[in-house]
Amino acid sequence: MRTQLFCLLALTCLLSCGQNTNSKTANADNSSDTAIIQNARDAYAFAFPLVVMDITRRKMTDSNNKEASAPNVFSNKSAFPDANFRDVVRPNADTYYSTASLDLSAEPVILSVPDTKGRYYMMPILDAYSNVFVSPGSRTTGTKAHKFLISGPGWNGTVPAGMEQIKAPTNMCWIIGRTQVNSKEDGDKVVVPLQKQYKLIPLSAFGSDYKAPRPTPDSDLPKEDPNTIVRNMPTDSFFNYFNSLMIKNPPAAADAKAMEKFALLGIAPGGRFTLDRFSMATQEALKKIPGDFFAAAKSFFEKPKQLQDGWNPLGHTIGTYGTDYQSRAFVAYGGLGANLREDAMYPSAAFDANGNPLTGASKYVIHFDKGKTPPAKAFWSLTMYDPDGYMVANPINRNAIGDRSNLQHNADGSTDIYIQHDSPGKDKENNWLPAPAGNFNILLRVYWPKEEMLNNSWQAPPLKKIG
């Protein structure tokens, strides 16, 4: 507590009085500079999810993107992503997406979902800071038809009869709907007709013949993926972008202590962050923060501190983060849009059973004993990604494998999945997840996990090197 108070006082003195070239000791200057730099690092991690969420929103609503939709309008993806997909890291090949960027600043919107006839779906909604604050769908609200009124934090109107209100903590939100798909034929016959019935309508248009608006171009938006766009932002541009976003999407009450510290740097709703108020040495350190953050985030996934047989279980902090800002930032970097643990769990592996990096130069097998496949109330899959979190091209166009893949089982009921660059042979190709020639990582998705996975009594078996 005393250390925190000292840092706050040091920052206040430095920023209110300007640079003090007549400081009594160099140690005092160094202490103040260290506090400023650490505070800025913390602020960057705090801000990253909001900034990358907004860049993603702009990507989703930019008419230069052929799959774009206007705010408050669903965009349905009726095919699985492939190696060319770069809009979101670690997309899945288990469900068709129905996504929408919500702007609740003017009025609420009504989310209507049909009776899915028992088909598994979920409509998790993320706030502007990437927290899942509600998750309508099979697990929570069932599969019957339903209407939800999604309102922003400043709305106090009357909820129409027959609707369930969802109070959003920020005006910018993101729906990442997912509907189970078992095959292309299943998708065409069952899922696409369901997607066409997912609707978003402004409250003022309820009951009318509403025609959804079309997206508009965003000429200022770079062509790179959201992570790259954010990584290329200079530190001062990044913080000022964040400052502007916080005007409509202020931090939660629980963030008050963090925001008090950040405000001393000029990081606040509508604030102004400038580098020239700091010493030259501090400026140079502040300029390096984006690169340092992305290196740490990449290491978080590629070189985790705690592994279970080569798997990174990602702990218990996912989907909603409270004041664990670092976990929130790293997940936003490596898996923006991650679900609540109760909806889906995502153990990832970048290492084999011996702790060596996974590479297409080697061959691996994952062995599931009989009855020991991932415990899911819905379904499970293993998905292949390159080191940056994108799918990889392969000769059989298979990016994921799981319980809907017509897996061949061994005589004793166990199951082997082969993960390698070249085919394991025609007799084993049903169980083959193709890998790139270089390094890779895989993600195990377990939808609606059972209690034994939630309490960590079931653990994924290791990837064992073979041959």
C-alpha angles and dihedrals in degrees: 000000000000091000091052091048091050091052092049092050092047092050093046092052094047097046098042096045100035124228111341107213090177096061114154095233139014088228091065091051092048091049092051092047091049091051092049093050094047091047090052091049090052090047092052092054090046093050100041098084093051093048096046090044090055094047088050089049090053090049091051094050100038110112088212084073107080091216095048125128132190119258113285092021126108121242110202120206105204097181135051117265118251139194091294094058111106106156097096131018119245099009116186132241096204103077142028112246126233105186135173136177109223126211108189097169094103102036143326123281128220118232112204122190126182131227101279092197092236095314110145115248139149135195106198113183121209125203121226091274093055097256116141101229098174136009116197114189146085096325098047111021103017129235101286122109113283142176122211126189108213110199132183124239094266099050119107103165132127119283111229117242116271095028131108114219121229112193111210118207093215135033093234112067137159127217112203103185119188128191122190115253121189100183141344090267090050089049094051096045102036114013103042092055089050092049091055088060096054102102139182118195129173112246091241090058096048111130094015132101093268120195114198117233123244125244121261130218122267102205094178094058116104117231097237124100117276096259092052092047091053093043090055093054113106113238095254093047090049095052094045090049087052091048091055093048093052092063091075095023108042119186120263122269089253088063094061096106093050092047091052089060095043092050089065087066095048093262107134139108105300091358129139123234117196129176097210093073089072133069118271092251091052091047091055091050092048091052090058095055097093092052092045092050095050091047091051092046092050090048090050089065101031099039108024118180095228123043133178107208089327094315126118104216092192090225122242098305108094135114093016122034114179106197095337091113097168094056089046091052096046093049089048088054097046104027113010109189096031114170131236113276089246089060099040140348124211118199108179131200130202094155136060127233090281095051096256120138115263113251137172088234087077135051125233141186131201112205122202116192117225109289092007102099114125109302105241131159087201114021144297140220145177115227128196122224138174118238091275094055100258130123121261132229115247137169097255096041092235116145098162140030131190149120093327095051101091090249118195114233130212122248091263093052095257122128132224123197116197118214113189144116099250127050114275088218133287092275090059103036093101086067097041124116105189118227130201121251092254135043120324144167133212133214124212111210118196112184117210092356121213123243094264089063095042091053092043095240088124115059131183114256117244127262103250120204113235135189 
